Amino acid sequence: MGFMNTINIVGSGLTAQQLRLDIVAENVTNSQTTRTENGGGAYRRKMVVFEAVSGRDTFRDAMARASARAVPNGSSAPTAGGVRVTQIVEDESPLKIVYDPTHPDADENGYLEMPNVDMVKEIADAMAASRAYASNVTAFNTLKSVLSSGLEIGR
């Protein structure tokens, strides 16, 4: 059924934006972390990379599905589109250098590497992810309403 594809598309968007919010929260939490557990120095900001998933079948797939009606291997359903997270990458922008000779991670000259987390960027990312998440929830609620209306017609 077509509405199942819509649910899958909306679900992929909800999942992707939730992960984006999780990464923003991790960045904010580690905005003052000067030492990582693997000894790599200060924490580096992370970013989520999305990839669009095409929901379009080839003409050949659509014709095979239409003529066979059901294929035993389960490939009779059209593929749903959506979004998926391909990777989480570290921001390669330079770390902030701060003079603090009293800090235990400061070098012999008293300078300390601080994370490259910019709170303005993180707040903007969190707002954008939150808005995208809310948009997906609205799309899901609209789909629910359409399905309910369709079921009411049958009464």
C-alpha positions as CSV (number, residue, x, y, z in Angstrom):
1,M,0.0,0.0,0.0
2,G,1.2,3.5,-0.8
3,F,0.7,4.9,2.6
4,M,3.2,2.5,4.0
5,N,5.9,4.1,1.9
6,T,4.9,7.5,3.3
7,I,5.2,6.1,6.8
8,N,8.7,4.8,6.0
9,I,9.8,8.1,4.5
10,V,8.5,10.1,7.5
11,G,10.1,7.5,9.9
12,S,13.5,7.8,8.2
13,G,13.3,11.6,8.6
14,L,12.3,11.3,12.3
15,T,15.2,8.9,12.9
16,A,17.7,11.1,11.1
17,Q,16.8,14.3,12.8
18,Q,16.8,12.6,16.2
19,L,20.4,11.5,15.6
20,R,21.2,15.0,14.5
21,L,19.8,16.3,17.8
22,D,21.8,13.7,19.7
23,I,25.0,14.8,18.0
24,V,24.3,18.5,18.8
25,A,23.7,17.5,22.5
26,E,27.0,15.6,22.5
27,N,28.8,18.6,21.0
28,V,27.3,21.0,23.6
29,T,28.1,18.6,26.4
30,N,31.8,18.3,25.3
31,S,32.3,22.0,24.6
32,Q,34.8,22.3,27.4
33,T,36.4,18.8,27.1
34,T,40.2,19.2,26.7
35,R,41.0,15.5,26.8
36,T,39.4,12.6,24.9
37,E,39.5,9.0,26.1
38,N,41.8,7.9,23.3
39,G,44.3,10.6,24.2
40,G,43.7,12.6,21.0
41,G,43.6,16.0,22.7
42,A,40.6,18.3,22.8
43,Y,37.2,17.2,21.6
44,R,36.3,17.9,18.0
45,R,32.9,19.0,16.9
46,K,30.9,16.2,15.1
47,M,28.5,16.7,12.2
48,V,25.9,14.3,10.7
49,V,26.0,13.7,6.9
50,F,22.6,12.9,5.3
51,E,21.9,11.2,2.0
52,A,18.7,11.2,0.1
53,V,17.2,7.8,-0.6
54,S,15.5,7.7,-3.9
55,G,12.0,6.3,-3.8
56,R,11.8,5.9,-7.5
57,D,12.0,2.5,-9.1
58,T,13.3,1.9,-12.6
59,F,10.7,1.5,-15.3
60,R,11.6,-2.2,-15.6
61,D,11.0,-2.8,-11.8
62,A,7.6,-1.0,-12.0
63,M,6.6,-3.1,-15.0
64,A,7.7,-6.4,-13.5
65,R,5.8,-5.5,-10.3
66,A,2.7,-4.6,-12.2
67,S,2.7,-7.7,-14.4
68,A,3.7,-10.2,-11.6
69,R,1.5,-8.6,-8.9
70,A,3.6,-10.4,-6.3
71,V,7.1,-11.7,-6.5
72,P,8.1,-14.6,-4.1
73,N,11.2,-12.9,-2.9
74,G,9.3,-10.0,-1.4
75,S,10.4,-7.4,-3.9
76,S,6.9,-6.6,-5.0
77,A,6.6,-3.5,-3.0
78,P,8.0,-0.3,-4.4
79,T,11.0,1.1,-2.6
80,A,10.3,4.0,-0.3
81,G,12.3,7.2,-0.4
82,G,13.5,9.1,2.5
83,V,16.8,10.0,4.1
84,R,19.6,8.1,5.8
85,V,22.6,9.0,7.8
86,T,25.8,8.0,5.9
87,Q,28.3,9.0,8.4
88,I,29.2,11.2,11.4
89,V,32.3,13.3,10.7
90,E,34.5,15.4,12.8
91,D,34.8,19.1,12.0
92,E,38.3,19.7,10.9
93,S,38.3,23.4,11.7
94,P,41.1,24.5,14.0
95,L,40.8,24.1,17.7
96,K,40.7,27.2,19.9
97,I,43.9,28.1,21.6
98,V,43.6,29.6,25.1
99,Y,46.2,30.8,27.5
100,D,45.7,29.1,30.9
101,P,48.9,28.0,32.6
102,T,47.0,26.6,35.6
103,H,45.1,24.0,33.6
104,P,46.5,20.4,33.8
105,D,46.3,19.9,30.0
106,A,48.2,23.2,29.2
107,D,51.5,22.8,27.3
108,E,54.9,24.0,28.7
109,N,54.1,27.6,27.4
110,G,50.7,27.6,29.2
111,Y,48.5,27.3,26.1
112,L,45.6,24.9,26.0
113,E,43.7,23.5,23.1
114,M,39.9,23.9,23.5
115,P,37.2,22.2,21.4
116,N,36.1,23.8,18.2
117,V,32.5,23.8,19.3
118,D,30.7,27.1,18.6
119,M,27.5,27.4,20.6
120,V,25.9,29.6,18.0
121,K,26.3,26.9,15.4
122,E,25.1,24.3,17.8
123,I,22.0,26.2,18.7
124,A,21.2,26.9,15.0
125,D,21.7,23.2,14.2
126,A,19.5,22.2,17.1
127,M,16.8,24.6,16.0
128,A,16.9,23.3,12.4
129,A,16.8,19.7,13.5
130,S,13.9,20.4,15.8
131,R,12.0,22.2,13.0
132,A,12.6,19.3,10.6
133,Y,11.5,16.8,13.3
134,A,8.3,18.8,13.9
135,S,7.7,18.9,10.1
136,N,7.9,15.1,9.9
137,V,5.5,14.8,12.9
138,T,3.1,17.1,11.1
139,A,3.4,15.0,7.9
140,F,2.7,11.9,9.9
141,N,-0.3,13.4,11.6
142,T,-1.7,14.5,8.2
143,L,-1.3,11.0,6.9
144,K,-3.2,9.7,10.0
145,S,-6.0,12.2,9.3
146,V,-6.2,11.1,5.6
147,L,-6.3,7.5,6.5
148,S,-9.0,8.1,9.1
149,S,-11.1,10.1,6.6
150,G,-10.7,7.2,4.1
151,L,-12.0,4.7,6.7
152,E,-14.9,7.0,7.4
153,I,-16.0,6.9,3.8
154,G,-16.5,3.1,4.1
155,R,-19.1,3.5,6.8
